[in-house]
Amino acid sequence: MAIKKRVVLHFPARRVDEPIIYKLVKDYDLVLNVLKASIMPNEEGRMVMELSGTKENYDKGIKYLQSAGVKIQSLGQDVRRNDAHCTHCGVCVVVCPSGALSLDHKTRMVKFDSAECTACELCVLACPPRAMGVYL
Amino acid sequence: MAKTISEINEKIKKGQAVVVNAEEIIDLVAKKGMEKVAREVDVVTTGTFGPMCSSSAYFNLGHTKPRIKLGGGRVYLNDIPAYTGVAAVDIILGATAMPDDDPRNRVHPGAFNYGGGHVIEALVAGKDVRLVATAYGTDCYPRKKLESWICLKDLNEAVLFNMRNAYQNYNVAVNLSDKTIYTYLGVLKPNLGNANYCSAGQLSPLLNDPFYKTIGIGTRIFLGGGVGYVAWQGTQHSPAALRGDNGVPRRGAGTLAVIGDLKGMNPRWLVGTSMLGYGPTMTVGIGVPIPILNEEILRYTAVKDEDIYAAVVDYSDAYSQRKPDIVGEVSYAQLKSGIVVLQNKKVPTASLSSYPRALEIANTLKDWIAKGKFLLTEAVAPLPGVESGLSAKPFNERPIEQKEL
């Protein structure tokens, strides 16, 4: 069974020098699409990626990441909207590259589909009432 | 059959007034015709909810013991500087004021997370705000320092006074350059990456009364969730702007100066706002009722998005350099479809003005009137109209000669 998931990986500072991603491809035959990455020596690294492969390989790959000390988080939890703050103006819609933020043309309300969010965070500062936030 | 405002008010008091919003009136007129609807409908309500920079509030803080003369001194509210150049304990806070130590655009684009608009929102929400003041001291006002929490209910007066709101139409902003720019109309991506607009279109107050036949000085309005009044024409009021055959301006035209008691307002309708790379401001909710006195006034309120046009302006050059060129004209129906075609390119659109919230304002006002809680007012004086020929002038720059020392 094939599986495709978007995840946020947090690398501990001490692991930055190991070829973890290489192993995911080579040993677990996973296809990965890096959406965003921030990896610096001696600092915690953060990488947002889409992982796809067979369910069996995906589970093994995740297990390997965990054993290597990488913390894994599903992406949906990363960028969130404070619904009490959102005024539904729509400025974010043209800034969002993934289509996670879109306009319902009937109600003219802004919809946020966190499953489509790639956590690029472009909406966070573009939002005039600052309703979009990053939560790690 | 013409009606008067006092006749409509009598119906409002009896709970018999027929009130619809500026969106509903469109279908109603299409279905029943002008003549019948002009007889049946008494009031059309409008609404708009967008960032409006020329907004401010003034406060009277009450006198401390011993007294302090803040005039000529410095006052900060949550680190935002307020204007003190008036009497001892009166201060004015502007929506775009920002902390002295805000990095502004030193690291571009600046975030501008907190400004005067945010303080106004906090006060209206009933929150405590930190007042820090220094003064020079006089014989009758000896105190030189004051640090205290303040909140809205402790102030003598707290009045929202906005010198320019509710613009009758506005530019659609695009970027023809090859790099992203950060404007008061939002982030504009390069090479016509997006087109941003800021008007509620068919719901917007002054687009429903294009010649200011009913909206004038003294008109009672919905302001920031409470009740306010039109105080004057707004700054840059330009009734002589280019208009279409239907009388509706095709460029920024009329504006309103509005005033109201902040203590009756609601933070849902006064929202501190941050424009990336531009500055802080405040999003303001305004709704104006339009009495349907005759068929002509009804016809104006039945205006549709497809009949309202706005100019598309390049903010990377034409706007910043004050050149008259426009990229084109588009209707609000096209803007609201999500895509406009400019220079043979499909350009995604975004709005800074919230249409669902504008509709909520129009419906709230409709509810107030239908329940007899809100009566209409006769204008005390009209706003300058087309016949005034009034149009905002550019700055007349006269360089000052530097004398050699």
Interface residues (C-beta under 8 A of the other chain):
Chain A: H85 T87 H88 C89 G90 V91 C92 V93 V94 V95 L103 H105 T107 R108 M109 L125 A126 P128 P129 R130
Chain B: F49 G50 P51 P109 A111 N113 G186 V187 K189 G193 N194 N196 V271 G272 T273 S274 M275 L276 T283 K336 S337 G338 P348 T349 A350 S351 L352 S353 S354 Y355 P356 R357
